[in-house]
């Protein structure tokens, strides 16, 4: 269970940052679509988590 908590601790701020960047870009290009933003944040968080998991960073803790 510790690995899941570590992954979430690592991926959540990255996904939130991606959401803010998405919102800024979407606001400049027109009205933001919230479903697209939610999907983007989820996929970005998933990619970051998988990258962290397979990078070996989890074994350095």
ABEGO torsion letter per residue (X at the ends): XAAAAAAAAAAAAAAAAAAAAAAAAAAAAEBBBAAAAAAAAAAAAAAAAAAAAAAGAAAAX
